[in-house]
Amino acid sequence: MGDAVPVHPSEDQAADTVRQLRALATSEGAVALARAAELLDAGSDPVAGLTRLRAEVGTDLAGPAWGIARQRRKARSTFGADADRLLFTADTLEQAGRPELAARRAARLLAGGADSVADLGCAAGTDTIALARAGARVLAVDVDPVARALTAANVAALDLADDVWVLPGDAVELVAAARGGEIAGCAAAVLDPARRADGRRLLDPDTWSPPWATVVALLEKVPTSVVKVAPGLDHDRVPAGVEAEWVSVGGSIVEALLWGPAVATTWRRATTVRDGVVSELTADADPGRAAAGPVRGWLHEPDPAVIRSGLVALVAEELEATLVDPTIAYLTSDQAADSPWVTSYRVDEVLPFNLKKLKALLRTRGVGRVVVKKRGSPIEPETLSRQLRGAGSGTATVVVTRVAGAPTVLVCDVVA
Ligand SMILES: C[S@@+](CC[C@H](N)C(=O)[O-])C[C@H]1O[C@@H](n2cnc3c(N)ncnc32)[C@H](O)[C@@H]1O
């Protein structure tokens, strides 16, 4: 998932890109794109492929078609069959969220009956498409003309143009003008601020575009709204009455969301998607911190959505588990857990962190390959894993952490 501020060196360059995108949306453009895709799929190298494409479709279409076809190839793993109908620039593909999560957001936002939504910063239109597919009329605005051209072309390509209006607009001004729970005549809003500039993450929400003040104002003025924020957002920033949700897919955090008061149903929510199965853990109030205790037979690594949402204590209660250290998010209990909230490891050995002793232990147990995990330790997992490589054919997971404040190694899941 990306969130870059699309930076165009000049208005001329943006105007050029818009012209090229419009040319690609014609029937000649479609032929050029299809041919570029064929050449790329056949493994043509860029110089030979582009030379051939220029000869076949002309210089004006060849370069842009080649560029878009490359983005489409990259987009296939995320966008599936739609990828070959959509237009993305490198910037907007990097910014695009996952379509299945955009669909989930759209369904929840519209569940209360809202039928018109303002997408405030549409980029290539991932949210706009999801909202239109969920049955809403969508006003898609962006300050960037390239983003608007992409969204217009993409909704047309997916036969959604009748339900989408793409217009220039500044989210800051639209939010400032919002009245009576509506924004720009719409009953609901989606805001996904740009959170990168010059290839770097903008850690301070006040520097996002639009900035934090607009996020807060939107949530207050348009209660049927959802804002995508950085997963590292400080809990203290979440306004009262707003639900904060962290979503992970396959064990990695992919997005964090703030739900306006009309759609909020809880205080915090952790959502995990594992092998396509969606599980949700909610708390109406801060569950506090889990108790700490000695390492027992199983170690449980909470999913990052559980950790970021501050719900580790709920999981500890469910698993009858305790923390290995008051400051570290590893849980321990007597039993394995069949739970969407944790990954469990059987603990075979617990020893103070000492490289020589650890190597000797692994040698004795016939372990020659390890996966290293760490929390609360400065070690480099890849480096330690290399250092621990040995002649044995056995495998193990080595967890380097703190237990009751002391640097400790847990050797888990030893298979000799
Ligand atoms: C992170 S992207 C949105 C990505 C989109 N939701 C998706 O999943 O494809 C942010 C977009 O907001 C636009 N933007 C930034 N500041 C804006 C503002 N003040 N008003 C309107 N659009 C803005 C950027 O041009 C960019 O296209």
The ligand as an ORCA input file, in Angstrom:
! r2SCAN-3c Opt
* xyz 0 1
  C      -3.095      8.645     -0.749
  S      -3.774      9.288     -2.173
  C      -5.388      8.612     -2.274
  C      -5.350      7.169     -2.708
  C      -6.679      6.566     -3.019
  N      -7.582      6.588     -1.883
  C      -6.465      5.138     -3.499
  O      -6.610      4.187     -2.693
  O      -6.126      4.960     -4.677
  C      -4.042     10.977     -1.762
  C      -4.603     11.822     -2.897
  O      -5.013     13.052     -2.313
  C      -4.734     14.108     -3.194
  N      -4.680     15.344     -2.394
  C      -3.693     15.794     -1.589
  N      -4.055     16.951     -0.995
  C      -5.317     17.221     -1.428
  C      -6.234     18.271     -1.167
  N      -5.930     19.261     -0.320
  N      -7.425     18.234     -1.804
  C      -7.747     17.231     -2.670
  N      -6.907     16.232     -2.957
  C      -5.710     16.200     -2.334
  C      -3.419     13.721     -3.839
  O      -3.243     14.399     -5.064
  C      -3.594     12.192     -3.981
  O      -4.109     11.869     -5.244
*
